[in-house]
C-alpha cells in the first residue's frame, strides 16, 4: 500500500491517490474520492514542484493536508497514530 502510494506520488499519477488513501486507511472504505483527488493533486503538485522529495517542505505539506481534512472524510489510521506518539 505505502510503496504504491509513493510510486503514484512520484509519478504524479494522482488518479490512483484516492484509492491509495483508502488502502492506507486515511479515507474510509466506500468514500467517493472523485472530489478529493483534485484537492490532493493541488497539494502534492505544490509539494513536488521544487525538484522532488528532497526539496519538500514537510511543514507546508502537513499544513496543506490538514486543511483538506476539514473538507473531506480523512482519518488517522491506528498504525500512524502509534508512530506519531
Backbone torsions as a table, in degrees:
resi	resn	phi	psi	omega
1	UNK	NA	-54.1	-176.3
2	UNK	-66.5	-41.2	-179.3
3	UNK	-64.7	-41.4	176.9
4	UNK	-61.5	-43.6	-179.4
5	UNK	-62.3	-43.2	179.0
6	UNK	-63.8	-43.2	178.1
7	UNK	-61.2	-43.1	178.5
8	UNK	-64.4	-39.1	178.2
9	UNK	-64.9	-48.3	-177.8
10	UNK	-63.6	-32.8	178.5
11	UNK	-90.1	2.1	-178.9
12	UNK	54.0	39.2	176.6
13	UNK	-90.9	70.5	-170.9
14	UNK	-69.5	-20.9	178.9
15	UNK	-62.2	-24.3	-179.8
16	UNK	-91.7	-12.1	-174.6
17	UNK	-63.7	-38.0	178.4
18	UNK	-57.6	-47.1	178.5
19	UNK	-68.0	-35.8	176.2
20	UNK	-59.8	-42.5	-179.9
21	UNK	-66.8	-32.5	173.8
22	UNK	-67.4	-46.7	-179.9
23	UNK	-60.0	-34.6	-179.7
24	UNK	-86.3	0.5	176.6
25	UNK	71.6	25.4	173.8
26	UNK	-85.1	-25.1	178.8
27	UNK	-126.5	135.7	-178.7
28	UNK	-61.2	143.9	176.1
29	UNK	-55.9	138.9	178.2
30	UNK	90.3	-4.2	179.2
31	UNK	-75.5	135.6	174.6
32	UNK	-74.8	112.7	-176.2
33	UNK	-89.4	-3.7	-178.7
34	UNK	-54.9	-43.1	178.5
35	UNK	-76.1	-18.1	-178.2
36	UNK	-82.6	-35.2	-174.6
37	UNK	-57.9	-43.7	177.7
38	UNK	-60.3	-37.5	178.6
39	UNK	-66.8	-42.9	177.7
40	UNK	-65.3	-38.6	178.6
41	UNK	-58.5	-46.8	-179.7
42	UNK	-60.5	-46.3	-178.3
43	UNK	-63.3	-47.7	-176.1
44	UNK	-75.0	-29.9	174.4
45	UNK	-61.8	-43.3	178.3
46	UNK	-64.6	-43.8	-177.7
47	UNK	-64.6	-37.3	-176.5
48	UNK	-91.6	-2.3	-174.8
49	UNK	-65.4	-27.1	-173.7
50	UNK	-83.4	12.8	175.1
51	UNK	111.8	22.6	175.0
52	UNK	108.7	-170.4	-171.0
53	UNK	-61.9	-37.2	-175.1
54	UNK	-71.6	-16.2	179.9
55	UNK	-101.8	6.7	-179.1
56	UNK	-70.0	132.1	173.0
57	UNK	-90.8	100.6	-172.9
58	UNK	-67.6	-28.1	176.6
59	UNK	-66.6	-43.7	177.8
60	UNK	-66.3	-42.0	178.6
61	UNK	-60.4	-46.5	179.8
62	UNK	-62.4	-40.8	179.3
63	UNK	-64.8	-43.1	179.1
64	UNK	-65.6	-41.2	177.7
65	UNK	-66.6	-36.1	178.6
66	UNK	-61.1	-39.2	178.0
67	UNK	-61.0	-40.6	-179.3
68	UNK	-66.3	-33.5	-176.5
69	UNK	-64.5	-20.7	177.1
70	UNK	-80.9	-21.6	-177.9
71	UNK	-94.8	-25.6	-174.6
72	UNK	-129.2	162.9	-173.9
73	UNK	-79.3	67.6	177.3
74	UNK	-87.9	156.7	174.8
75	UNK	-147.2	160.1	176.5
76	UNK	-94.7	116.1	179.7
77	UNK	-68.1	151.2	-177.4
78	UNK	-55.3	-38.4	-178.8
79	UNK	-65.1	-31.4	178.9
80	UNK	-79.5	-35.2	177.9
81	UNK	-59.7	-36.7	177.6
82	UNK	-66.0	-38.7	179.4
83	UNK	-67.6	-40.2	-178.3
84	UNK	-65.6	-36.2	-178.9
85	UNK	-62.0	NA	NA
